[in-house]
Amino acid sequence: MGQRQSSHWISYIVRSVVLGLVVAAVVIWLQPMLSAWQSSRATPEQPVSYAKAVNRAAPAVVNIYSLSEVRGSYYSQRPNTVLRLGSGVIMDNVGHILTAAHVVANVSSIQVALQDGRQTSAQIIGVDPITDLAVLRIELDNLPIIPQDRKLRSRVGDVVLAIGNPLNLGQTITQGIISATGGRMGVINSHADLLQMDAVINEGASGGALVNSEGYLVGINNAQFRGPAGQGVEGIYFAVPYSLARDVMTQLIQEGEVVRGYFGINTSETPANLSFAQPGIFITGVDSNSPAERAGLRTEDYIIAIGGQPISSAAEGLALISNTRPGTELEVRFIRDDREQRTTAIITKLTN
């Protein structure tokens, strides 16, 4: 009995020693990693910075100086030359620049200044008043190009940086967030589905770049919201989304104009006193002699599908029509007097 107990204690001591050696080996092996982890925790956190995004995007944002002539006054008939400020974004290596149309509208000459100190004249390739976009071209080598991602889609809450040349103070960056991505900003009848953000856009910064926190182009800065009396409203600024701006640029370069489909309706969100089981477009007006009128549509009709595609909002419906080539026949499903009906409309070309 004594030998068995002695043997049990010897076995217990051996197991304890082996376990202790294993634990010691593990601690020795983990010591460098534990020290590094403790060292990293002791180091103060780096401050939030958008320097990387700015360094990637800012060189491709240019200053635009354009000259225009305005008629003289009653006392002097000589026209006056006015300098207009704006910004632009270099989009490719052959010198195409996107900017706001109002920056270069009715001007006699355009000068572009790059951030590396180079300056050159620019020619207008095309202008699209509906989206307030214009394409310029410069002839220089080794151009910086704004980072682009064609799959990028902006979301409400995204952090954005607006880069431009406000009041000719030099390149300036303002920061904000996107608060709306279109369809609810009082522009439901517009073919330009704008981004709304609170990154400040002052005079001279229009046409500049709106980029995300990685420096990728999100939109082309447009303007500040104006109230009923024309006064600016703080914190409400707009930009044309990148995907739309790129499509417009491509058409202006290839065709010299942007061809859009025209239907001829005025729309609004569904009135509160109407309750339909499916989303759609409530018609508040029909243009005279328009495709919609010729198709028999009336005020207070409720469109639920166009061309076989269900419509969830006025903005979506207008975008579908805008992207339809003139001459295309589209079936329109709508509700009138609580009954679903169908008609066919032939889309025509939208004229500015």
VMD Tcl script that draws the C-alpha trace (Angstrom):
set ca {
  {0.00 0.00 0.00}
  {2.89 2.33 0.87}
  {4.68 1.58 -2.40}
  {1.50 2.37 -4.38}
  {1.07 5.70 -2.54}
  {4.73 6.57 -3.08}
  {4.47 5.81 -6.77}
  {1.36 8.02 -6.97}
  {3.20 10.98 -5.48}
  {6.19 10.50 -7.78}
  {3.84 10.49 -10.79}
  {2.09 13.62 -9.50}
  {5.42 15.45 -9.06}
  {6.59 14.45 -12.54}
  {3.36 15.67 -14.16}
  {3.60 18.96 -12.26}
  {7.19 19.49 -13.34}
  {6.38 18.73 -16.98}
  {3.36 21.05 -16.91}
  {5.47 23.81 -15.37}
  {8.12 23.41 -18.04}
  {5.46 23.57 -20.80}
  {3.91 26.74 -19.32}
  {7.36 28.33 -19.00}
  {8.16 27.51 -22.63}
  {4.87 29.02 -23.81}
  {5.46 32.20 -21.80}
  {8.98 32.54 -23.19}
  {7.64 32.01 -26.74}
  {4.86 34.60 -26.31}
  {6.98 37.19 -24.53}
  {8.02 39.17 -27.66}
  {4.42 39.35 -28.90}
  {3.13 40.39 -25.47}
  {5.76 43.11 -25.27}
  {4.85 44.41 -28.73}
  {1.14 44.40 -27.83}
  {1.80 46.31 -24.61}
  {4.01 48.75 -26.51}
  {1.30 49.37 -29.11}
  {-1.27 50.00 -26.40}
  {1.01 52.49 -24.73}
  {1.47 54.48 -27.95}
  {-1.05 57.35 -28.36}
  {-3.57 56.83 -31.19}
  {-2.89 58.66 -34.44}
  {-5.26 61.58 -35.08}
  {-7.88 61.21 -37.81}
  {-6.49 62.64 -41.03}
  {-7.58 62.92 -44.67}
  {-4.10 63.82 -45.85}
  {-3.84 60.66 -47.97}
  {-7.11 61.45 -49.79}
  {-6.08 65.07 -50.37}
  {-2.63 64.09 -51.65}
  {-4.21 61.69 -54.13}
  {-6.96 63.99 -55.43}
  {-5.83 67.60 -55.03}
  {-3.20 67.70 -57.83}
  {-5.97 66.89 -60.38}
  {-8.18 69.82 -59.29}
  {-7.44 72.93 -61.36}
  {-8.25 76.62 -61.08}
  {-10.27 78.05 -63.98}
  {-10.15 81.72 -64.95}
  {-12.53 82.81 -67.71}
  {-13.12 86.20 -69.27}
  {-16.52 87.41 -70.41}
  {-17.79 90.69 -71.75}
  {-20.91 92.41 -70.41}
  {-22.74 95.26 -72.07}
  {-21.82 98.77 -71.02}
  {-24.04 101.05 -68.97}
  {-26.17 103.97 -70.13}
  {-23.22 106.31 -69.55}
  {-20.64 104.13 -71.27}
  {-21.47 101.93 -74.24}
  {-18.13 100.14 -74.13}
  {-18.45 96.53 -72.94}
  {-16.77 95.61 -69.68}
  {-14.50 92.60 -69.29}
  {-15.34 90.45 -66.26}
  {-13.10 87.79 -64.72}
  {-14.98 84.69 -63.60}
  {-13.54 82.15 -61.16}
  {-14.14 78.42 -61.04}
  {-12.57 75.02 -60.55}
  {-12.31 71.86 -62.60}
  {-11.22 68.22 -62.42}
  {-8.77 66.48 -64.77}
  {-10.49 63.24 -65.79}
  {-8.04 61.55 -68.19}
  {-4.53 61.72 -69.59}
  {-5.57 63.45 -72.83}
  {-6.60 66.59 -70.95}
  {-10.38 66.40 -70.55}
  {-11.60 68.49 -67.61}
  {-15.03 68.38 -66.01}
  {-16.37 71.61 -64.54}
  {-19.66 73.38 -63.90}
  {-21.36 74.82 -67.00}
  {-22.04 78.16 -65.32}
  {-18.29 78.61 -64.83}
  {-17.64 78.76 -68.58}
  {-20.99 79.94 -69.98}
  {-20.75 82.82 -72.49}
  {-17.04 83.44 -72.01}
  {-14.48 84.66 -74.52}
  {-11.39 82.89 -73.18}
  {-10.51 80.27 -70.57}
  {-7.24 79.82 -68.68}
  {-6.49 76.77 -66.55}
  {-3.91 76.74 -63.74}
  {-2.60 73.42 -62.41}
  {-1.38 72.93 -58.87}
  {2.17 72.27 -60.13}
  {2.37 75.84 -61.44}
  {1.64 75.19 -65.13}
  {-0.93 77.35 -66.93}
  {-2.55 76.93 -70.32}
  {-5.61 77.89 -72.34}
  {-8.57 75.54 -72.65}
  {-11.21 74.90 -75.27}
  {-14.82 73.97 -74.59}
  {-15.72 70.49 -75.87}
  {-19.37 70.58 -74.84}
  {-21.87 71.98 -72.36}
  {-24.93 70.36 -70.76}
  {-27.12 73.03 -69.10}
  {-29.49 70.45 -67.58}
  {-26.82 68.97 -65.31}
  {-24.79 72.22 -65.24}
  {-21.74 70.36 -66.52}
  {-19.15 71.28 -69.14}
  {-16.16 69.49 -70.61}
  {-12.95 71.40 -71.40}
  {-9.72 70.20 -72.91}
  {-6.14 71.26 -72.35}
  {-3.00 70.09 -74.17}
  {-0.32 69.29 -71.63}
  {1.76 66.19 -70.87}
  {2.09 64.26 -67.61}
  {-1.27 65.33 -66.27}
  {-2.43 64.29 -62.79}
  {-5.73 62.37 -63.02}
  {-8.36 62.27 -60.29}
  {-8.76 58.75 -58.77}
  {-11.96 57.12 -60.07}
  {-13.95 53.98 -59.31}
  {-16.83 53.31 -61.70}
  {-18.49 50.99 -59.17}
  {-18.52 53.66 -56.48}
  {-21.97 54.57 -55.13}
  {-22.39 57.28 -52.52}
  {-24.41 56.70 -49.37}
  {-26.06 59.03 -46.90}
  {-23.56 59.53 -44.08}
  {-20.41 59.20 -46.22}
  {-17.64 61.65 -45.31}
  {-16.71 63.85 -48.28}
  {-14.13 66.54 -49.05}
  {-14.79 69.44 -51.44}
  {-11.66 70.70 -53.23}
  {-11.67 73.97 -55.15}
  {-10.43 77.55 -55.41}
  {-12.97 79.67 -53.50}
  {-12.66 83.43 -53.98}
  {-9.25 82.83 -55.63}
  {-7.68 82.19 -52.22}
  {-5.86 79.14 -53.57}
  {-6.78 75.51 -53.32}
  {-9.00 74.90 -50.30}
  {-10.50 71.75 -48.79}
  {-13.78 71.70 -46.87}
  {-15.20 68.62 -45.16}
  {-18.75 67.38 -44.61}
  {-21.10 64.44 -45.01}
  {-23.62 63.44 -47.65}
  {-27.14 64.03 -46.35}
  {-29.14 62.97 -49.44}
  {-28.42 61.18 -52.70}
  {-31.30 62.60 -54.75}
  {-35.06 62.35 -55.15}
  {-36.11 64.38 -52.10}
  {-34.55 67.80 -52.51}
  {-37.18 69.70 -54.43}
  {-35.67 68.70 -57.76}
  {-37.95 65.76 -58.53}
  {-38.67 67.05 -62.02}
  {-34.96 67.43 -62.72}
  {-32.87 65.04 -64.80}
  {-29.89 65.83 -62.56}
  {-30.18 63.63 -59.48}
  {-27.91 65.69 -57.22}
  {-25.97 64.81 -54.10}
  {-26.70 67.01 -51.10}
  {-23.94 67.62 -48.57}
  {-22.71 70.22 -46.09}
  {-19.16 70.59 -47.41}
  {-18.97 74.32 -48.14}
  {-18.94 75.46 -51.81}
  {-18.13 79.16 -52.11}
  {-17.80 81.23 -55.29}
  {-14.87 79.92 -57.30}
  {-15.14 76.38 -55.93}
  {-17.94 75.39 -58.32}
  {-16.79 72.71 -60.73}
  {-14.24 71.34 -58.28}
  {-13.99 67.80 -56.96}
  {-16.04 66.16 -54.26}
  {-14.04 63.14 -53.08}
  {-14.47 60.48 -50.42}
  {-12.11 59.73 -47.54}
  {-9.93 57.63 -49.88}
  {-9.58 60.42 -52.46}
  {-11.90 58.88 -55.09}
  {-14.13 61.23 -57.07}
  {-17.68 61.30 -55.71}
  {-19.09 64.24 -57.65}
  {-18.57 67.61 -59.33}
  {-19.33 70.49 -56.97}
  {-22.24 72.57 -58.14}
  {-23.74 75.27 -55.94}
  {-25.22 76.36 -52.65}
  {-28.96 76.00 -52.13}
  {-30.82 79.27 -52.58}
  {-33.95 80.18 -50.66}
  {-37.09 81.83 -52.08}
  {-35.54 85.30 -51.91}
  {-32.28 84.12 -53.45}
  {-30.38 84.04 -50.18}
  {-27.89 81.27 -49.57}
  {-28.81 78.61 -47.03}
  {-25.94 77.46 -44.81}
  {-25.16 73.76 -44.80}
  {-27.01 72.81 -48.00}
  {-24.78 72.37 -51.03}
  {-25.05 70.21 -54.13}
  {-22.82 68.13 -56.39}
  {-23.48 66.14 -59.56}
  {-22.82 62.44 -58.80}
  {-19.70 60.94 -60.38}
  {-21.56 58.26 -62.39}
  {-23.88 60.85 -63.96}
  {-21.06 63.32 -64.55}
  {-18.96 60.68 -66.31}
  {-21.88 59.64 -68.54}
  {-22.48 63.27 -69.49}
  {-18.77 63.78 -70.19}
  {-18.63 60.71 -72.43}
  {-21.62 61.86 -74.51}
  {-20.28 65.41 -74.83}
  {-16.92 64.11 -76.04}
  {-18.38 61.57 -78.46}
  {-21.47 63.41 -79.74}
  {-21.09 67.05 -78.72}
  {-24.40 66.95 -76.83}
  {-26.35 64.85 -74.35}
  {-29.37 63.14 -75.93}
  {-32.21 62.51 -73.47}
  {-35.66 61.07 -73.79}
  {-38.68 63.33 -73.22}
  {-42.05 62.22 -71.84}
  {-43.75 65.45 -70.78}
  {-45.11 65.02 -67.27}
  {-44.80 66.93 -64.01}
  {-44.60 64.72 -60.97}
  {-44.66 64.66 -57.20}
  {-44.50 62.15 -54.43}
  {-47.76 60.33 -53.74}
  {-50.20 62.63 -51.87}
  {-50.99 61.58 -48.32}
  {-54.69 61.11 -49.08}
  {-53.91 58.45 -51.70}
  {-52.99 54.92 -50.70}
  {-51.85 52.52 -53.40}
  {-50.50 49.07 -52.73}
  {-47.44 49.68 -54.91}
  {-45.01 52.58 -55.38}
  {-45.20 54.80 -58.45}
  {-45.38 58.32 -59.88}
  {-48.26 60.69 -59.23}
  {-48.80 62.98 -62.27}
  {-49.47 66.62 -61.36}
  {-49.37 67.95 -64.92}
  {-49.04 66.88 -68.56}
  {-47.27 69.03 -71.16}
  {-49.28 70.02 -74.21}
  {-48.56 67.94 -77.32}
  {-46.12 65.77 -75.39}
  {-45.65 61.98 -75.68}
  {-47.57 61.62 -72.41}
  {-50.53 63.62 -73.70}
  {-50.56 61.73 -76.99}
  {-50.56 58.48 -74.99}
  {-53.72 59.64 -73.20}
  {-52.24 60.26 -69.76}
  {-53.88 62.85 -67.50}
  {-53.27 64.77 -64.32}
  {-53.75 62.57 -61.21}
  {-52.94 59.35 -63.09}
  {-50.60 57.14 -61.07}
  {-47.83 55.44 -63.09}
  {-46.65 52.11 -61.68}
  {-44.47 50.76 -64.53}
  {-42.68 52.07 -67.62}
  {-41.33 49.78 -70.31}
  {-42.11 46.73 -68.19}
  {-40.08 48.03 -65.26}
  {-41.84 48.79 -61.95}
  {-41.27 52.38 -60.82}
  {-40.50 53.07 -57.18}
  {-40.09 56.87 -57.29}
  {-40.41 59.92 -59.51}
  {-36.62 60.24 -59.72}
  {-36.29 56.63 -60.92}
  {-39.01 57.08 -63.53}
  {-37.49 60.28 -64.90}
  {-34.06 58.66 -65.06}
  {-35.48 55.72 -67.04}
  {-37.15 58.05 -69.53}
  {-34.08 60.26 -69.78}
  {-31.91 57.26 -70.69}
  {-34.36 56.07 -73.38}
  {-33.42 56.87 -76.96}
  {-35.88 59.13 -78.82}
  {-38.26 57.12 -81.03}
  {-38.53 54.24 -78.56}
  {-42.01 52.90 -77.74}
  {-42.62 52.29 -74.05}
  {-45.61 50.60 -72.47}
  {-46.94 52.60 -69.52}
  {-49.00 50.95 -66.78}
  {-50.98 53.35 -64.63}
  {-53.90 53.56 -62.22}
  {-56.91 55.78 -62.90}
  {-60.11 55.71 -60.86}
  {-58.80 52.68 -58.94}
  {-58.40 50.66 -62.16}
  {-55.10 49.60 -63.71}
  {-54.76 50.60 -67.35}
  {-52.11 50.42 -70.08}
  {-51.02 52.69 -72.89}
  {-48.03 53.14 -75.21}
  {-45.91 56.29 -75.45}
  {-43.33 57.14 -78.11}
  {-40.44 58.96 -76.41}
  {-39.12 62.07 -78.18}
  {-35.92 64.09 -77.75}
  {-35.66 66.48 -74.82}
  {-34.62 69.95 -75.98}
  {-32.87 72.42 -73.70}
}
mol new
graphics top color blue
foreach p $ca { graphics top sphere $p radius 0.5 }
foreach p [lrange $ca 0 end-1] q [lrange $ca 1 end] { graphics top cylinder $p $q radius 0.2 }
display resetview
